[in-house]
Amino acid sequence: MREILYGFYGTMIYLPLSGLSRKWRRFSMRINNKEGGFLQQINLPGISWKQCTNKKIIEIREHDEVNGNIRISELGVINAIAADCEDGTNIFEIGTFDGRTSLNIAFSSPSNCSIYTLDLPAKTDTQFSLAPGEEHMVEKEKSGARLEKYRESDSSIVSKIHNLFGDSASFDYSPYYKSCSLIFVDGSHAYEYALSDTYAAMKMVKKGGVIIWHDYGIWEGVTRALEEIEEKEKIGLKNIRGTSLVYWKKE
Ligand SMILES: C[S@@+](CC[C@H](N)C(=O)[O-])C[C@H]1O[C@@H](n2cnc3c(N)ncnc32)[C@H](O)[C@@H]1O
């Protein structure tokens, strides 16, 4: 019951309010001719989250957010989209952090889905430079720490999650090509990573599957990469209104 209440709060209350607040902040930045920091003007067309899912009743676990997690509204939308995934397919997340989203996806998706979540081990050399300000998300004690609490009580859910380690720019994604019904791109926010993670996701998504990116309009590298891809490829990327999520479905 608590999970459903948090789902309602995240998508029906928090989402519209935080959307309005960002709209207002972007408007005031524009009239004051200010740019930069953790908010950019955005140019991708918007889509309502309700157009991205058939799910009406959404559950959220681990509602408390720490610096590095996505917003409760975004977690609700991703859980709804995960519930629509085809049973037995793969789901891939780039950027595990404390495992809050992979855990939620595991609870929300059909029971025979497998969730693969890739994280950069601390103190690893990377192919590209990471974005300034994201080191704390990499240099953590344990990747996916939030899963531990559920390992015994919900073992069938936690066993759907497979932790993978490596640099997303050099990782071998070939075992997952064309197999994923959902991919969540939330690794490094540097421009080069946003580009290379996107191209990896495009190879993994199956027909009818969905790719979701986080931090559009928040981290400059992500915003620039996604707008450039759309400008060049015209594939129909859309910003889920009221969130920093970008949505794309492979037809
Ligand atoms: C914003 S956090 C992810 C948050 C998580 N998806 C959630 O919803 O709670 C970014 C994660 O990406 C990882 N990361 C950063 N650079 C990476 C890279 N080059 N390859 C793989 N993972 C990376 C970080 O270690 C961190 O765990």
The ligand as an ORCA input file, in Angstrom:
! r2SCAN-3c Opt
* xyz 0 1
  C      23.720      9.320    -11.751
  S      24.426      7.862    -11.169
  C      23.243      6.650    -11.607
  C      22.022      6.705    -10.775
  C      21.163      5.466    -10.879
  N      20.859      5.134    -12.249
  C      19.881      5.687    -10.105
  O      18.854      5.826    -10.769
  O      19.923      5.734     -8.877
  C      25.676      7.572    -12.361
  C      26.365      6.236    -12.239
  O      27.108      6.043    -13.445
  C      28.351      5.466    -13.127
  N      29.294      5.800    -14.190
  C      29.924      6.978    -14.391
  N      30.750      6.887    -15.438
  C      30.624      5.625    -15.925
  C      31.226      4.908    -16.983
  N      32.131      5.496    -17.763
  N      30.891      3.630    -17.183
  C      29.974      3.020    -16.383
  N      29.354      3.647    -15.362
  C      29.683      4.930    -15.126
  C      28.706      6.076    -11.778
  O      29.626      5.258    -11.085
  C      27.346      6.141    -11.105
  O      27.139      4.945    -10.371
*
